[in-house]
Amino acid sequence: MHEEYTIKRFWEIIDYVKSKYKIGCAKILHIKGETKPGDIAVLIVTQSISRREAFEAAREIIDLVKHTTGIWKLEYREDGVFWVLGEGERIKRDDLVETRDT
């Protein structure tokens, strides 16, 4: 995880969602480090007078966190090691090729 970028992106997501929905408060808490399957990795908290607004805002926040931040999940499975991108999309770690300018 690129921590600086990710934290900045969390604040941008919160600002965006607060401007779109009638919510008073929103928080994103994400664990840093290794987790096991079933461990809680992220908490999204929203506060609103309307449950519908709070739920819709929370749903959009989690989608934006999964798809627009520097958080990557490395998953070890019997069939290999994969980077998980969200929505079940996985890239086999060995298939990624690192490129550098020389």
Residue, then its C-alpha position, 0 to 999 in steps of 0.5 A: m500500500h502506498e500509504e501517503y497516496t492512499i490516505k490522501r485518496f481516502w480524504e478525497i473520497i470522503d469529500y466527494v461522497k459528502s458532497k453527493y449525499k446528505i451525510g454529516c460524517a464519513k470515516i474510512l478505517h483500513i488495516k495495515g499489514e497482514t491479515k488472515p481470511g475472515d479478518i476485518a480489513v476495512l470499516i466504513v462508517t457513515q452518519s445521516i438522518s436518512r438510512r438510505e443516504a447513509f447506506e448508499a454513501a457507504r456502498e459508494i465509499i467501499d467501491l471507490v476504496k476498492h477501485t481507486t486507492g493504492i490498496w492491493k491484496l496479495e492472496y495465497r491460494e493452492d493454485g498460486v499467488f494473486w493480486v486481488l483487484g476487487e470484484g473477484e478480479r485477480i492477477k497472478r503475481d508471476d504474470l506481472v512484469e515490472t518495467r523501469d526506465t533506464 
